[in-house]
Amino acid sequence: MSARVIDLTGSSPPRKKVKTSSKDQALTQSLLAKAIDAAPPDRLRKTLHTLRVTSNDFARALSDELLVTPRIQMGEEAGVDINSDNVDEEADHQEEDDDYEDDYDAGVVTQSNHPRAWFPGMVRTRYTRCDNCKEEFDVTDNLDDEAFVYHDGELEVNEDMFADHDEDCHGPMDSEQNRIDYPEGFAWSCCNEDGSNAGCLTGRHLER
């Protein structure tokens, strides 16, 4: 009987792609969400930076979320009103842009005399913190004089509301915790409203 010859030169049949079921995908998404929620901020930043430099698709997705090339936000120094009530917003925006370019060419607005203005083609971070309220805000929402509500006075303690408060026993009346727990025991010097009042003035967020 002759020996059986096995041909090893032939190409192996293509492997079938393993399909991931929707159930497996849902489980992976759930576990990933838990891992993100549990990860410390430093770990998340490190992971984002690693993916940013190793994946162009991921970098583009991050850019879409965290960077913005907004339409021009004019400073008051330029004398251009971007808060028009014109129903035709597109035409209004185009007119504002034309006015801006005229002023920019004339040297009315420059990056040196108005560093917080947005310039044509300028890419910037989308989120920053307000120097007044200390909260994060979206710069694309900070285009009108009612973007944020605030007080320009001081929040002062109303001692009459703490008649039974013994500072030797309970600590100082004017404390962060008391401001949170008993806002009615405080009043704003600017409007005399109590601590629960959001604000008596409106304006734009001020970038740090």
N, C-alpha and C positions, 0 to 999 in steps of 0.2 A: 504494500500500500504506500502510495507516494505521500510525502509530507504536505500538509496544507499550508499554502502560502498566504499570508495576510498582507494585503497592500496597505501600508501606512502612509503612502504618499498622497492619497486622496484627501480632499478637503473635508473637514468635519461639517456636518449639517449646521446651519445657523441656529444659534440659541434663541429660543423664544423669549421675548420680553415679558418680564413678570409684571403683570398689571396690579397696581395698588388699588384696593377696593376703597370705596367712599368711606367705609367704616374705619379703615386703617388711616386714611387721610384725616378724618375727624379726630381720631385718637391722637395722631401726631400733632395736630393743631392745638388740641387741648393741653397736651403735655408741654408744648412749646410756650403757650400762653402762661402756664404755671411757672415754667423756668424763668421767663422774662420777669414775671411779678416777684419772684423770689430772689432774683439776682441783685447784688448791690450795685449802686450807680457806677462805681469804678469799673466793674466787670462789664456792664452794658456799654460804657464808653469805649473800652478797649475792644470789645467785639465789633462795635460799629466802625471804629477806625480800621480794624483788620479787614472787614468786608468792603469798606470804602476803597481801599487800595488794591484789593484782589478781585473785585467784581465791578466791571463797568456798569452793568445793569443795576446793581445795587446802588452804586454811586449816583446814577441818574435818578433813581427813585428817591434817594435822600435829598438830592438837589431840588426835586419837585416839592418836597415837604418842607425843607428848611431854608431854602433860598428863594429869592423873588426878584424879578426885574419889573418893578411896578411902573405904572404911569406916573408922571412927574408929580411930586408933592412940592408945591411952592412954599417958600418961607414968606412971612408977612413983609420982609424987607423988599421983596420983588414987586409988591403991589398987585399981585395977581390973585383974584378971588377964585378958589376952586370949589366953592360951596354954592354953586348956582342951582336955582330951582327949575332950570330949563328942562322941559319934558324930554326933549331930544338930547339924551345924555351923550350919545356918541359925537354929535356935532359940537356939543358944549365942550367935551374933552378935547376934541381936535383944536378948537379955538384956544383953549387954555394952553395946549402944547405949542401952538404957533406963537402965542404971546410969550411963553417961556423962552422959546428959542430966540425970539427977538431980544428979550432982556438978557439972555445968556450971551449972545453975540455982542451986545452993547456993554457987557461987563457989569451989569447991575447985580447979577447973582453969580458968585464963584464959590468953589469949594473952600476957599480960604476964609471968605467972609460969612459963609453960611454952610458949615460942614454937615448939617443935618438935612440939607435939601437932597432930593433924589435927582440924579442927572440921567440924560439919555443913555441907554445901554448899561447903566450901572447895576451890577448885581450885588445884593446885600443880604444879610441874614433877615429872615422873616419875623423872628420873635426876639424881643428884648424886654428889659424891665424898665418900668416907669420910676423916675427919680422922686416923684411925689408919693404915689401910692405903694411903691415897691412891688407891684404885681407885674407879672408877665403880660405882654400884649402883642397883638398881631399888627405889624406896621401898616398893613394894607387896610386895616380898620380905623387907622388913626388920621383920617383925612378931613375931619370936620371938628368944629368947636364944641361938639357935644359927645365926643368920643369917651369922655370919662367924667364922673361926678366926684366932687371932693369938697372938703372944708379947708379954708385958709386960716382958721383959728386954732386954738388949743383945746383939747378935751380936758375939762377941769372937773374935779370931784365936787359933788353937791353934798356937803356934810350933813345937811338936814335929812338926807335919805339914809344916812348911816348913824342915826341917833343912838342906836344900841351897840355900835361897833367900838370895841376897846382895842386900840392899836397895840397895847402891851400884851394882849391876849390873842387877838386875831391877826395881828400884823398890820401894815399900812393900808389905809383905805384906798389910796390910789395905787393899784397894782394891775398888771396885765390880766390876771385871772378875774379880778373884780370887774374890770371893764367888759370882760366877756360874759360873766355870770349876771352882772347887775348893771346893764347899760343905762337903765333909768336913773341910776345914781350918779350919772355924769352929764355934763352939758358942754356944748361947743361954745366957745367964747365969741365966735363970729355970728352965730344966729340963735343961740340959746336953745337949740334943739338938743334932745338927749342923745346918749351914745349910740342908740339904734338907728339914728338918721344917717342915710348914706352920704349925703352931701348937700350943700346949698349953692354950689357953683358948678359950672360945667366948663370943660376945656379939653385940649388935646393932652395926651400922655406926653410927658417930658422924658426924652431918652437920657440915660446916664452918660 
